[in-house]
Amino acid sequence: MKDRHGYPATPRWVILGGLALALLVGAAALMTSGGGHGPGRHFQSGSSEASFKDGDS
């Protein structure tokens, strides 16, 4: 089937590359945005995992 617009369609590798790049940029933005999320928010400020080694569980 011939393209009706007179120019070739975008190659699949360009579309997939753009999608992969967009996903990487989005993931990097989520990881660097912070916002108090992550495993560190489950500990009180000033406490660490080392305080649990005395058998306090």
C-alpha positions in Angstrom: 0.0 0.0 0.0 1.5 3.3 -1.0 1.7 6.2 1.4 -0.9 8.9 0.5 1.1 11.8 2.0 4.0 11.5 -0.4 6.7 10.9 2.2 7.9 7.7 3.8 6.6 6.6 7.2 8.7 6.9 10.3 11.0 3.9 10.7 10.2 1.5 13.5 13.6 1.9 15.1 13.1 5.7 15.5 9.7 5.1 17.2 11.1 2.4 19.5 14.2 4.5 20.3 12.1 7.5 21.2 9.9 5.4 23.4 12.9 3.9 25.2 14.4 7.3 25.6 11.2 8.7 27.0 10.9 5.8 29.5 14.5 6.3 30.7 14.0 10.1 31.1 10.8 9.4 33.1 12.4 6.8 35.3 15.4 9.1 36.0 13.0 11.9 36.9 11.1 9.7 39.3 14.2 8.5 41.0 15.8 11.9 41.4 12.6 13.8 42.5 12.7 12.3 46.0 9.7 13.5 47.9 10.3 11.6 51.1 9.6 8.2 49.5 11.7 5.1 49.8 12.9 2.8 52.5 14.5 5.6 54.6 11.1 7.1 55.5 10.2 4.0 57.6 12.9 4.7 60.1 12.7 7.5 62.7 15.2 10.3 62.3 18.3 9.5 64.1 17.8 5.7 64.2 19.5 3.3 61.9 19.3 -0.4 61.1 22.3 -1.0 63.4 20.0 -0.3 66.4 18.1 -3.6 65.7 21.1 -5.9 66.1 20.7 -6.3 69.9 17.8 -8.5 69.4 15.1 -5.8 69.3 12.8 -6.8 66.6 
